[in-house]
């Protein structure tokens, strides 16, 4: 997972370059193949083009809507989609935030907005996103503190959402937060219909309900986000060829990794906050020998209940998740030639270089030495 504490302290601009790993490259390549036969249009800018709003609204009316549905209701829904597609920044008090939008498959839009907003001194901003049939995802480019605001106005405890983590919420009932620190993030607006269109492509995963996430580390989304950042500098339509497969790749990734699972009988899943706390505990103690009992205690559960709940929620055991985290961190460190394999093993919580080699080989099919060699050749 990326770390940028020094940049955060000094207020430096977030880096706009990032080496995308092989898994992410493969996923985007597959997505490009999936959407190669679909026409699409993209937009990039800093605020909605009011002069073309009516034309855009007319184009956005989904053809598959029932003929019996009232026309007025259709127009209202389409206008709401247009507002969120191009006006995410306005909801965060940054009306000129740069955004990119594309229709990767059919009528549904995929949009991503770069949000940069300093915290107001003595006037912490509340953000309210309207209810609509869509998911909203934030990829944090720096650590950010904020709390949720419930429908009755009650605010939750302020939590830190770490750099390279994502927050995924269902906008069916709307969503509200209050920022307590500067915000630097990519905001993705993902209508339900987009997942349905992607799911209709041959060999693509079928659309399923997604579970909410609260600051869950996601290396693939981090890599995609870093690759998207330089595109905001282009004020033309040349980004279409890149944005279309990325939009499909994001949808496929979310469906494959964050589908809402039905809990087994007697096995309650973790809450969003328990999942966040458990994963962050493992990240913070990566170099140590982490016991399941310690993680379970952190989230207020017994060890057996925690293991069952984690598996029910995430789809793998906590031991497996920790192993994958250590391998991903090892891959990151292998890009630094100053570190020996033995030093990387210690930093990633392996007993020694031999254990790192064996686990790395088992997970990737190659050794750390070969992985490093391929990075630079």
Secondary structure, 3 states (H helix, E strand, C coil): CCCCHHHHHHCCCCCCCCCCCHHHHHHHHHHHHHCCCCCCCEEEECCCCHHHHHHHHHHHCCCCCCCCCCHHHHHHHHHHHHHHHHHHHHHCCCCCCCEEEECCCCCCCEEEEEEEECCCCCCCCEEEECCCCEEEEEEECCCEEEEEECCCCCECCCEEECCCEEEEEEHHHCEEEEECCCEEEEEEEEEHHHHHHHHCCCCCCCCCCECCEEEEECHHHHHHHHHHHHHHHCCCHHHHHHHHHHHHHHHHHHHHHHECCCCCCCCCCCCHHHHHHHHHHHHHCCCCCCCHHHHHHHCCCCHHHHHHHHHHHHCCCHHHHHHHHHHHHHHHHHCCCCCCHHHHHHHCCCCCHHHHHHHHHHHHCCCHHHHHHHHCC
